[in-house]
């Protein structure tokens, strides 16, 4: 095997492996593929037709995927990424944002991000050098998922990276996953050896387990006196693939004085959420030593009734025990305590915690399927590539929608859009359509008689096309403002460029 091939082959194997396990890593604004220090393969987002790519202004940022970004106009439109997924499969999707004063304005942007029609989060940049990150866990209901950015308040919407990670099993299965996404608020590795997060390849699903050593405002503060870090090199039996990785479970904190206490802000809360705690006994307790403790959350006395005995619950040392809550109410500022019971000789121990907020899934637009079918015919044209829901969270640039909870399309403005062929039949399925602009294209054939079946249609513009034939009699009977040339009208009608039919 040649030296050149021996260098390329491992990279090809890695690329194939990451693709096979459902990894997509987009380097937004990047120019070509590259592999980072973790072994993750990054690809540029050069298939996106909107936005402008640029470099950030942080000299000491060495990670290539964060040196560039893509930004979009601060207008009333949305700008979307589309990713292929497998239906009825769970995924983690992560978007990151490093401002880096890319526009040389030192105006911190504030903008919205959505997953399909569902508002995901408002991105608030407060420091040019800090990466803002958002993660969602979702069950794919369609073979395509879209992530869209739209203007909120200030500055230009932008994105640094977009990552998709596929799960294999059911640890994130909830009774509510058809109605709610899980918006990740905290994923903590207690007892971490340093400030570096644990992620791929230690975590095969590339979840980011944040170190409890990282100091942030109002995050993991009020630490109890006597809190001590412990670790082991012995393997931990974790069982399911999606439980925390070995490296996370091999570290923990212990409350030597009988308690572990923490206070932290939870992004997205107050609200209802999903919360799991992960324990493994990684200290060699003697025959007369016991470790029993309770979780205490102020205002929720029912949660403190259960006693945790890690060895007993996990059926042995170095084995994982994962109690949790599928539906629990949390405040924005969460204070919690693990306190030892009166018959315990040892203080409490905890290895890791995950907390996610339930994010209500927004139903798509009433005409979503029709609109998707319409743009699929013209997918090579820029206007048909806006992506996302046609109306939510904001409409496509050539549409207007009403304000119903499940919006309907009321206006289509496709003048001067290089349309060819016959008038799309999908337009005749928009039951709430009031205004239709198709002028100044190269449409040919007849004016569909089914347009007369649209009960609310009041304006129809089709001039400067290659249309032929007669105006359908159904349209002549309706009160429509109608503009047309190059159409043959019935003998008793004049060939006018502007006709108001009463």
C-alpha positions in Angstrom: 0.0 0.0 0.0 1.4 3.4 -0.9 2.3 6.0 1.7 -0.3 8.3 0.2 -3.1 5.7 0.4 -2.0 4.7 3.9 -2.5 8.3 5.0 -5.9 8.7 3.3 -7.4 5.3 4.2 -7.9 5.9 8.0 -9.6 9.2 7.2 -11.9 7.5 4.8 -12.7 4.8 7.3 -13.5 7.4 9.9 -15.7 9.4 7.6 -17.7 6.3 6.7 -18.0 5.3 10.3 -19.2 8.8 11.4 -21.7 8.9 8.5 -22.9 5.4 9.4 -23.6 6.3 13.0 -25.6 9.4 11.9 -23.1 12.1 12.5 -23.4 15.4 10.6 -21.0 18.2 11.5 -21.4 21.4 9.5 -18.6 24.0 9.6 -20.7 27.1 8.8 -18.8 29.4 6.5 -16.0 26.8 6.1 -14.3 26.3 2.7 -13.4 22.6 2.8 -13.6 19.4 4.8 -11.3 18.9 7.8 -10.9 16.6 10.8 -10.6 18.2 14.2 -8.5 17.0 17.2 -11.3 14.8 18.4 -11.5 12.9 15.1 -14.8 14.5 14.0 -15.1 15.2 10.3 -16.4 18.7 9.5 -17.9 19.6 6.1 -18.6 23.2 4.9 -22.2 24.4 4.5 -21.6 25.4 0.9 -25.0 23.9 -0.2 -26.7 26.8 1.5 -27.7 29.4 -1.1 -28.4 32.3 1.4 -26.2 34.3 3.7 -22.6 35.5 3.7 -19.5 33.7 5.0 -16.8 35.5 6.9 -14.1 35.0 9.5 -14.2 36.0 13.1 -11.8 38.4 14.8 -10.4 36.2 17.6 -6.7 35.7 17.0 -6.3 32.8 19.6 -9.2 30.7 18.3 -7.5 27.7 16.9 -10.4 25.4 16.3 -11.0 25.6 12.5 -14.8 25.2 12.7 -15.1 28.3 14.9 -12.9 30.5 12.8 -15.7 31.1 10.2 -19.4 31.6 10.3 -22.4 32.3 8.1 -24.5 35.4 8.7 -27.9 36.5 7.3 -29.7 39.8 6.8 -31.5 41.3 9.7 -34.8 41.3 7.8 -38.3 39.7 8.2 -37.3 36.4 6.6 -36.0 33.1 7.9 -32.9 31.3 6.7 -32.8 27.5 7.0 -30.6 24.5 7.0 -32.1 21.1 5.9 -30.8 17.8 7.2 -31.7 14.3 6.2 -32.8 12.0 9.1 -34.5 8.6 9.6 -38.1 8.8 10.7 -39.0 7.5 14.2 -35.3 7.8 15.2 -34.1 10.0 18.1 -31.4 12.6 17.5 -29.5 15.2 19.3 -29.1 18.5 17.3 -26.6 21.1 18.4 -26.1 24.7 17.1 -23.3 26.9 18.3 -22.6 30.6 17.9 -19.3 32.4 18.3 -19.8 36.1 17.5 -16.1 37.1 17.4 -17.0 40.6 16.3 -17.3 39.3 12.7 -19.1 42.4 11.5 -16.7 44.8 13.3 -19.6 46.6 14.9 -19.3 45.3 18.5 -23.1 45.1 18.5 -24.1 41.8 20.2 -26.7 40.1 18.1 -30.0 38.7 19.4 -32.0 36.4 17.1 -34.2 33.4 17.0 -33.6 29.8 16.1 -36.3 27.3 15.3 -36.6 23.5 14.5 -39.1 23.4 11.7 -42.1 25.5 12.9 -41.2 25.2 16.6 -39.4 28.1 18.2 -36.3 26.6 19.7 -34.6 29.5 21.5 -33.7 33.1 21.4 -29.9 33.4 21.0 -28.6 36.3 23.1 -24.9 37.1 22.6 -23.3 38.8 25.6 -19.6 38.2 25.0 -17.8 38.3 21.7 -15.4 35.5 22.8 -17.9 33.0 24.3 -19.6 30.2 22.4 -23.3 30.1 22.9 -24.7 26.6 22.4 -28.2 25.1 22.1 -29.1 21.4 22.1 -32.4 19.6 21.4 -33.2 15.9 21.6 -36.0 15.0 19.2 -37.8 12.1 17.6 -37.8 12.5 13.8 -41.3 12.5 12.4 -40.2 13.3 8.8 -37.2 12.3 6.7 -36.1 16.0 6.7 -35.5 18.3 9.6 -34.9 22.1 9.2 -33.1 24.5 11.4 -34.0 28.1 10.7 -32.6 31.5 11.9 -34.6 34.7 11.9 -34.2 38.2 13.1 -35.3 39.0 16.7 -34.0 42.4 18.0 -30.5 43.4 17.2 -27.6 42.5 14.9 -27.3 40.0 12.2 -28.4 36.4 12.7 -25.4 34.0 12.3 -24.3 30.5 13.0 -20.9 28.9 13.6 -21.6 25.1 13.6 -24.6 22.8 13.2 -24.3 19.2 14.4 -26.6 16.2 14.3 -26.0 13.0 16.3 -28.1 9.9 16.1 -29.1 7.7 19.1 -29.5 4.0 19.0 -31.7 3.1 21.9 -34.4 4.5 24.2 -32.9 6.2 27.2 -34.4 9.5 25.9 -37.8 7.9 25.2 -40.5 9.9 27.1 -44.2 9.5 27.3 -44.5 12.9 25.6 -42.0 12.8 22.7 -44.7 13.2 20.0 -45.7 16.5 21.6 -42.5 17.8 23.1 -38.8 18.1 22.3 -36.2 17.9 25.0 -34.3 21.2 25.2 -31.0 20.3 27.0 -30.4 22.7 30.0 -27.6 20.9 31.9 -25.4 17.9 31.4 -22.8 17.8 34.2 -19.8 15.6 34.9 -19.2 15.8 38.7 -15.7 15.3 40.0 -14.1 16.1 36.6 -10.4 16.1 36.7 -10.1 19.5 34.8 -12.3 22.0 33.0 -12.4 20.1 29.7 -15.8 18.6 28.7 -16.1 14.9 28.0 -17.5 14.2 24.5 -16.6 12.1 21.5 -14.8 9.7 21.3 -15.3 9.0 25.0 -19.0 9.5 24.5 -19.9 7.6 21.2 -22.9 9.9 20.7 -20.9 13.1 21.2 -22.9 14.5 24.0 -21.0 17.2 25.8 -20.6 16.5 29.5 -19.6 19.8 31.1 -17.0 19.8 33.9 -18.2 20.8 37.3 -14.9 22.7 37.6 -16.0 25.4 35.1 -17.0 28.6 36.9 -20.0 30.4 35.5 -22.3 33.0 37.1 -24.9 31.4 39.3 -24.0 27.9 38.1 -22.9 25.1 40.5 -22.5 27.5 43.4 -23.3 27.1 47.1 -21.1 24.1 47.2 -21.3 22.4 50.6 -18.2 22.4 52.9 -16.6 18.9 52.8 -17.3 18.3 49.1 -14.5 16.2 47.7 -13.7 14.9 44.2 -13.1 11.2 43.9 -12.2 9.0 40.9 -11.3 5.4 39.8 -9.5 3.8 36.9 -11.7 0.7 37.2 -14.4 0.1 34.5 -18.0 0.9 35.3 -20.8 -1.3 34.1 -23.1 1.1 32.4 -25.3 -1.3 30.5 -27.2 0.6 27.9 -25.2 2.3 25.2 -26.7 5.8 25.8 -26.0 6.0 29.5 -23.1 8.2 30.5 -19.7 7.1 29.2 -17.0 5.4 31.3 -15.0 8.6 31.7 -17.9 10.4 33.2 -18.9 7.6 35.6 -15.3 7.2 36.8 -15.4 10.5 38.6 -17.7 11.8 41.3 -18.1 14.2 44.2 -18.6 13.0 47.8 -20.1 15.0 50.7 -17.6 14.1 53.5 -19.6 16.2 56.0 -22.9 14.5 55.1 -24.3 16.7 52.3 -23.8 17.8 48.7 -25.5 21.1 47.9 -25.6 23.1 44.6 -27.4 26.0 43.1 -27.6 26.8 39.4 -29.5 28.7 36.7 -31.4 26.4 34.3 -31.8 27.8 30.8 -35.3 27.8 29.6 -36.9 27.2 32.9 -39.2 27.6 34.9 -41.2 24.8 33.4 -41.6 21.1 33.2 -38.7 18.9 32.4 -36.9 15.6 32.3 -34.2 15.0 34.9 -31.9 12.0 35.6 -29.1 11.5 38.1 -26.4 8.9 37.5 -24.6 7.1 40.4 -21.9 4.5 40.7 -20.2 3.5 43.9 -16.5 4.0 43.1 -15.1 4.0 46.6 -14.2 0.7 48.4 -16.5 0.8 51.4 -15.8 -1.5 54.3 -18.3 -4.1 55.6 -19.5 -1.7 58.2 -19.6 1.4 56.0 -22.9 2.4 54.3 -23.9 5.1 51.9 -27.5 6.2 52.1 -28.9 9.6 51.2 -31.9 11.5 49.9 -32.4 14.2 47.3 -34.0 17.3 48.7 -35.4 20.1 46.4 -37.0 23.1 48.2 -40.7 23.2 47.7 -41.0 19.5 46.6 -41.0 17.4 49.8 -42.3 14.3 48.0 -39.0 14.0 46.1 -37.1 13.5 49.4 -38.9 10.3 50.4 -36.8 7.8 48.4 -33.5 6.7 49.8 -30.6 6.1 47.5 -28.3 3.2 48.4 -26.0 3.0 45.3 -24.6 -0.5 45.9 -28.0 -1.9 46.7 -29.8 -0.1 43.9 -27.2 -0.9 41.3 -26.6 -4.4 42.6 -22.9 -3.9 43.3 -20.0 -1.5 43.2 -18.8 0.0 39.9 -22.3 -0.4 38.4 -24.5 2.3 37.3 -27.8 3.3 38.9 -29.9 6.0 37.1 -33.0 7.2 39.0 -34.9 10.0 37.3 -38.1 11.9 36.7 -39.9 12.0 33.4 -42.0 15.0 34.4 -40.8 17.4 37.0 -41.3 21.1 37.6 -38.2 23.2 38.0 -37.6 26.9 38.7 -35.1 29.0 36.8 -32.8 29.0 39.9 -32.6 25.4 41.1 -31.2 24.6 44.6 -30.8 20.9 45.4 -29.2 18.9 48.1 -28.2 15.3 48.6 -28.2 14.6 52.4 -27.1 11.4 54.1 -29.6 9.5 56.2 -29.2 9.1 60.0 -28.2 5.4 59.6 -25.5 6.1 57.0 -21.8 6.2 57.8 -20.8 7.9 54.5 -21.9 11.1 52.9 -23.7 11.2 49.5 -22.0 10.6 46.2 -23.1 11.7 42.7 -21.4 11.2 39.3 -23.5 13.0 36.7 -26.8 14.8 36.1 -28.8 15.6 33.0 -31.7 18.1 32.9 -33.8 19.0 29.9 -36.9 21.2 29.5 -40.0 20.0 27.6 -40.4 22.2 24.6 -43.9 22.1 23.0 -43.8 21.1 19.4 -45.7 23.6 17.2 -48.0 22.2 14.6 -46.9 23.1 11.1 -48.8 25.3 8.8 -52.2 24.0 7.5 -50.8 24.2 3.9 -47.4 22.8 4.7 -47.6 19.7 2.6 -49.0 21.6 -0.4 -46.3 24.2 -0.2 -43.6 21.6 0.0 -45.0 19.8 -3.1 -45.1 23.2 -4.9 -41.4 24.1 -4.3 -40.2 20.6 -5.1 -41.1 21.2 -8.7 -38.8 24.3 -8.8 -36.1 23.1 -6.4 -33.3 24.4 -8.7 -34.5 28.0 -8.3 -33.3 30.1 -5.3 -36.8 31.1 -4.2 -37.8 27.5 -3.7 -34.9 26.8 -1.4 -35.9 28.9 1.7 -36.7 25.7 3.6 -38.6 25.2 6.8 -42.3 25.7 7.4 -44.0 28.0 4.8 -45.5 30.2 7.5 -43.7 29.5 10.8 -42.0 31.0 12.6 -42.1 33.6 9.8 -43.4 33.1 6.3 -41.4 32.5 3.1 -40.5 35.7 1.4 -43.0 35.2 -1.4 -45.9 34.2 0.9 -48.4 35.8 3.2 -50.1 33.7 5.9 -53.0 34.4 8.2 -52.8 34.5 12.0 -54.6 31.2 12.7 -53.0 29.0 15.4 -52.2 26.7 12.4 -51.7 29.3 9.7 -53.0 29.1 6.2 -51.5 30.7 3.1 -53.5 33.7 1.9 -51.2 35.2 -0.7 -48.7 33.9 -3.2 -46.4 36.3 -5.0 -44.3 34.5 -7.6 -43.9 37.3 -10.2 -40.6 37.3 -12.0 -39.5 34.0 -10.5 -38.5 32.2 -13.8 -41.4 29.8 -13.6 -41.9 27.5 -16.6 -44.4 24.8 -17.6 -48.0 24.9 -16.7 -49.5 26.6 -13.7 -48.8 24.3 -10.7 -51.9 22.4 -9.7 -50.8 22.6 -6.1 -51.8 26.3 -6.1 -55.4 25.3 -6.6 -55.2 23.3 -3.3 -54.6 26.4 -1.1 -58.1 26.7 0.2 -57.7 30.1 1.9 -55.8 31.7 -1.0 -57.0 35.3 -1.6 -54.3 36.7 -3.9 -52.2 35.0 -6.6 -49.4 36.7 -8.5 -47.8 34.7 -11.4 -47.1 37.5 -13.8 -43.8 38.0 -15.7 -42.9 34.3 -15.9 -42.8 31.8 -18.8 -45.8 29.7 -17.8 -47.7 28.0 -20.6 -50.9 26.1 -21.2 -54.3 26.8 -19.9 -55.6 28.7 -16.9 -56.7 25.9 -14.6 -60.5 25.8 -14.1 -59.9 24.6 -10.6 -58.9 28.1 -9.6 -62.6 28.9 -9.6 -63.0 26.5 -6.7 -60.9 28.7 -4.3 -63.6 30.3 -2.3 -61.6 33.4 -1.1 -59.7 34.2 -4.3 -60.1 37.8 -5.1 -57.0 38.8 -7.1 -55.4 36.9 -9.9 -52.4 38.2 -12.0 -51.1 36.1 -14.9 -50.0 38.7 -17.5 -46.8 38.4 -19.4 -46.7 34.6 -19.6 -47.2 32.2 -22.5 -50.7 31.1 -21.5 -53.3 30.3 -24.0 -57.0 29.2 -24.2 -60.1 30.7 -22.6 -60.8 32.1 -19.2 -62.6 29.3 -17.3 -66.3 30.1 -17.0 -66.1 29.6 -13.2 -63.7 32.5 -12.9 -65.9 34.7 -15.0 -68.7 34.3 -12.5 -66.6 35.4 -9.5 -65.8 38.9 -8.3 -62.1 38.8 -9.1 -59.6 41.5 -9.9 -58.0 39.8 -12.9 -54.9 40.8 -15.0 -54.1 38.9 -18.2 -52.7 39.2 -21.7 -52.1 36.5 -24.3 -55.4 34.8 -23.3 -58.3 34.2 -25.7 -61.5 35.5 -24.1 -65.0 34.5 -25.1 -66.5 36.4 -27.9 -68.6 38.6 -25.6 -65.6 39.7 -23.6 -62.9 42.2 -24.5 -59.2 41.3 -24.4 -58.2 43.8 -21.8 -55.0 43.9 -19.8 -57.0 44.8 -16.7 -60.4 43.3 -16.1 -62.7 43.6 -13.1 -65.3 40.9 -13.3 -68.5 41.5 -11.4 
